[in-house]
Amino acid sequence: MDGARAIADPVRREILELVSAAPLPAGSIAAHFSISRPAVSKHLRVLVECGVVEATVSGRQRIYALRSEPLVEVATYLDRLLGAPFEARLDALETEVARARRQRRARPPSESSIRGETA
């Protein structure tokens, strides 16, 4: 699971966020960091080795773009390990809120609510 190796380092995670928005040349990626360009190049090399980033040559530049397949493998593993995905939990919350609203509407009004009193 090379995707896990790719996201193990905070600099590599930040690079992944940058290239997930749009493919970027190495120089633009390096400009986002206060570390040396060789250090950024080393992180890019690891990301390419892990298969989460691909580099294409355009003129004199290398353009780096995200490849999500290895990260999907990591996400699938984490879903299996941690339980239902976050969206499923939100669906359950939405169902519970709708049920509570239906119950509140079905209740007969109390005397204080009829008189306009609030708690």
C-alpha positions in Angstrom: 0.0 0.0 0.0 2.2 2.8 -1.4 -0.5 5.4 -0.9 0.0 5.1 2.9 3.8 5.8 2.4 2.9 8.8 0.3 0.7 10.5 2.9 2.9 9.6 5.8 4.8 12.9 5.6 3.2 16.4 6.1 5.1 17.9 3.2 4.0 15.2 0.8 0.4 15.6 2.0 0.6 19.3 1.2 2.1 18.6 -2.2 -0.8 16.2 -2.9 -3.3 19.0 -2.0 -1.5 21.4 -4.3 -1.5 19.0 -7.3 -5.1 17.9 -6.6 -6.3 21.4 -7.4 -4.4 21.5 -10.7 -1.3 20.0 -12.3 1.7 22.1 -11.4 5.4 22.4 -12.5 8.0 21.5 -9.9 9.1 25.2 -9.5 5.6 26.3 -8.5 5.3 23.4 -6.0 8.7 24.3 -4.5 7.6 28.0 -4.2 5.0 26.9 -1.7 7.5 25.6 0.8 10.3 27.1 2.9 12.4 24.0 2.5 15.1 23.7 -0.2 14.2 22.7 -3.8 16.2 19.5 -3.5 14.1 18.5 -0.5 10.9 19.2 -2.4 12.3 17.2 -5.3 13.0 14.3 -3.0 9.4 14.4 -1.8 8.2 14.5 -5.4 10.3 11.5 -6.2 8.8 9.6 -3.4 5.3 10.6 -4.6 6.1 9.4 -8.1 7.5 6.1 -6.7 4.3 5.6 -4.7 2.2 6.2 -7.9 0.1 9.0 -6.4 1.7 11.6 -8.7 2.7 11.4 -12.3 5.2 13.7 -14.0 4.9 14.7 -17.6 7.6 16.7 -19.4 6.4 19.9 -21.1 9.3 21.7 -22.7 11.8 22.2 -20.0 9.4 21.7 -17.2 8.1 18.6 -15.4 4.4 19.0 -14.7 3.1 17.0 -11.7 -0.5 15.7 -11.5 -2.4 13.7 -8.9 -3.2 10.0 -9.5 -5.9 9.1 -7.0 -6.0 5.3 -7.5 -3.4 4.4 -4.7 -5.2 6.9 -2.4 -8.5 5.2 -3.0 -6.9 2.0 -1.8 -5.9 3.7 1.4 -9.4 5.3 1.8 -11.0 1.8 1.3 -8.7 0.3 3.9 -9.5 3.1 6.4 -13.2 2.8 5.8 -13.0 -0.9 6.5 -10.9 -0.2 9.7 -12.9 2.7 11.0 -16.5 1.7 10.1 -19.1 3.5 8.0 -17.9 6.4 6.0 -18.6 9.9 7.2 -21.4 10.5 4.6 -23.3 7.4 5.9 -23.1 8.9 9.4 -24.6 12.2 8.1 -27.4 10.3 6.4 -28.2 8.6 9.7 -28.2 12.0 11.5 -30.5 13.5 8.8 -32.9 10.5 9.3 -32.9 11.1 13.0 -33.6 14.8 12.7 -36.5 14.1 10.3 -38.0 11.6 12.7 -37.7 14.0 15.6 -39.5 16.7 13.6 -42.3 14.4 12.7 -42.8 13.4 16.3 -42.8 17.1 17.4 -45.5 17.9 14.8 -47.6 14.9 15.8 -47.6 15.9 19.5 -50.6 17.8 20.8 -49.8 21.3 21.7 -49.2 21.9 25.5 -51.2 24.5 27.4 -48.2 26.8 27.8 -47.7 26.9 24.0 -51.3 27.6 23.4 -51.1 30.6 25.7 -47.9 31.8 23.9 -45.6 31.2 26.8 -42.0 30.2 26.2 -39.7 28.2 28.5 
